[in-house]
Amino acid sequence: MTLTIDDRILVFTQRSVFFSDRPRDVTGVDAVRFPFCSACVDEEGFSRRESPTAIIDLRPDLDALWKGMDRKSTRYAVQRAEKEGIEVRVNAGYDAFYAIQQRFVRDKGYRSMFGAETPKPGLIRKYGTLFVAEHQGEILGGHVYLEDADNILLWVSASRRLEVDKEKARMIGFANTFLHWEAMKYAKAKGIREFNWGGLFPETEVKQDPLKQTLNAYKLHFGGVVVTRYSYHKVYSPLYQAITALSRGLGSVREWFPRRPS
């Protein structure tokens, strides 16, 4: 089963089709994307980008999933979050999360075409499952996942860790890990089979950037395996194509899908 999201950017409509094995032509939109397909194919008019991602098999029991996570980092962080009194709320706090997300994107220096780097609360509410971490009434951050009957995919993640002191940032780090674990438990309870991290940095980039190596290691500490996935993109509108090319030439485009790991 696929999940289709149409996003309006100025006068253009861009469609993203998730949980599809391969791309296909669609009608009624200016551009279409198929992120994280399993099939490597050549389809007329589609560009293809290969990227690694981490997949966790959720079919083992919870005890096995827990033991499959790194004891010194991941399990420790979950236990510390519980000790700190972090509370997890599901599908709540949309506006607060969106505000955190906008600041996080700004502080990270992310940019994308026409500023469409943050899905608005309406899109998140309609298509995503939002997990937020709350401490003493304050939302510290959250993750948005997309899901179908068999898959759950990390879509958006943001927190306040860049705007607070080191001690609080460390607590937020525990909270972020706790949220992912809770999302795994939530998905397993629904019978979902796979947890997809939504991308890893390629090995060529990891070798040149220790921070990217750290971010990859963080995801892999939850367990799972690295697989190759393929993202496809096709533009139907000549005007959209021209504006995209111009923006890319000016260095102002950040690809909307798939989102880079963060």
Secondary structure, 3 states (H helix, E strand, C coil): CCEEEEEEECCEEEEEEECCCCCCCCCCCCEEEEEEECCCCCCCCCEEEEEEEEEEECCCCHHHHHHCCCHHHHHHHHHHHHHCCCEEEECCCHHHHHHHHHHHHHHHCCCCHHHCCCCCHHHHHHHCEEEEEEECCEEEEEEEEEECCCEEEEEEEEECHHHCCHHHHHHHHHHHHHHHHHHHHHHHHCCCCEEECCCCCCHHHHCCCHHHHHHHHHHHCCCCEEEEEEEEEEECCHHHHHHHHHHHHCCCCCCCCCCCCC
